[in-house]
Amino acid sequence: QVQLVESGGGLVQAGGSLRLSCAASELTSSSDTMAWFRQAPGKEREFVAAISWRASNTYYADSVKGRFTISRDNAKNMVYLQMNSLKPEDTAVYYCAARYGSSSERVETYDYWGQGTQVTVSS
């Protein structure tokens, strides 16, 4: 069973940057896709970004394209989300997730979840 622990959240002003980290208990080829989702108060959890096992493929929600970058270090069992040019609408709890198989934007297709880290962007 893969365990995921997020870190790196916090309070930042609009236009600032944060780097989220996700530590996995293990990352194997079975955990083919790693992803970040977010959930704002009163809203459904939504897809942010995903990355394939070999990091050869990355996927982003339109709302974060050009501002966020997902990466992974399989040797360290780590996944990262670099967030630049942050906006108040990026405020949410950010979750790391893992699934067996190719990338997906659907919450229900992910097998493992972290507990989340809060990101707050002030205007």
C-alpha positions in Angstrom: 0.0 0.0 0.0 1.4 3.4 -1.0 1.3 6.1 1.6 1.5 9.7 0.5 2.5 12.7 2.6 2.3 16.3 1.3 4.2 19.3 2.5 5.1 22.8 1.4 1.8 24.6 1.7 1.4 27.9 3.3 0.3 31.5 2.9 1.6 33.5 0.0 0.7 36.8 -1.7 -0.7 36.9 -5.2 2.1 36.6 -7.7 4.2 34.6 -5.4 5.5 31.0 -5.6 5.3 27.8 -3.6 6.7 24.3 -4.1 4.7 21.4 -2.8 6.3 18.1 -2.1 4.8 14.6 -1.9 6.7 11.9 -0.2 5.6 8.4 -1.1 6.3 5.2 0.9 7.2 3.6 -2.3 7.0 4.3 -6.0 7.1 1.4 -8.3 6.2 1.0 -11.9 2.8 -0.1 -10.6 2.2 3.5 -9.4 2.3 4.6 -13.0 0.7 8.0 -12.6 1.2 10.6 -9.9 -1.0 13.6 -9.7 -2.0 16.7 -7.8 -5.6 17.6 -7.1 -7.1 20.5 -5.1 -10.2 21.3 -3.3 -11.5 24.7 -2.4 -14.1 25.3 0.3 -17.5 24.4 -1.0 -16.2 23.0 -4.2 -15.5 19.6 -5.6 -12.0 18.2 -5.8 -10.4 19.0 -9.1 -7.5 17.9 -11.2 -4.4 20.1 -11.3 -1.6 18.1 -12.9 -0.3 14.6 -13.5 2.9 12.9 -14.5 3.7 9.5 -15.9 6.2 7.1 -14.4 9.1 8.0 -16.6 8.1 11.7 -16.4 7.9 11.7 -20.2 4.3 12.9 -20.1 2.8 15.6 -18.1 -0.7 16.9 -18.0 -2.2 20.1 -16.6 -5.6 21.7 -16.0 -6.1 24.7 -18.3 -6.3 26.9 -15.2 -2.7 26.2 -14.2 -1.0 25.7 -17.6 2.1 27.9 -17.9 2.2 28.6 -14.1 2.5 25.2 -12.4 5.1 22.5 -13.1 4.8 18.9 -11.9 7.9 16.7 -11.6 9.0 13.5 -9.9 12.2 11.9 -8.6 11.6 8.2 -8.5 15.0 7.5 -6.8 13.8 9.6 -3.9 10.1 8.6 -4.1 9.1 12.2 -4.4 6.7 14.2 -6.5 6.7 18.0 -6.7 4.4 20.8 -7.8 6.1 24.1 -8.5 3.5 26.8 -8.4 4.3 30.3 -9.8 2.3 33.4 -10.4 -0.2 32.3 -7.8 -3.7 33.7 -7.8 -6.3 34.0 -5.0 -8.3 31.4 -6.9 -5.5 28.9 -6.4 -6.4 28.8 -2.7 -7.3 25.3 -1.8 -6.2 22.1 0.0 -3.8 20.4 -2.4 -3.7 16.6 -2.5 -1.1 14.2 -3.9 -2.6 11.0 -5.5 -1.3 7.9 -7.2 -2.9 5.4 -9.5 -2.1 2.3 -11.4 -2.3 3.0 -15.1 -2.1 6.0 -17.4 -3.0 9.5 -16.5 -6.5 10.5 -15.6 -8.2 13.6 -14.5 -10.9 11.8 -12.7 -10.8 11.7 -8.9 -12.4 8.3 -8.6 -9.7 6.6 -10.7 -6.9 7.3 -8.2 -6.0 4.5 -5.7 -4.0 6.4 -3.1 -4.3 9.8 -1.5 -2.4 12.0 0.9 -4.1 14.0 3.6 -3.5 17.3 1.8 -1.7 20.6 2.4 -3.3 24.0 2.6 -2.3 26.7 0.1 -3.7 30.2 0.7 -3.1 33.0 -1.7 -3.9 36.5 -0.5 -4.8 39.3 -2.8 
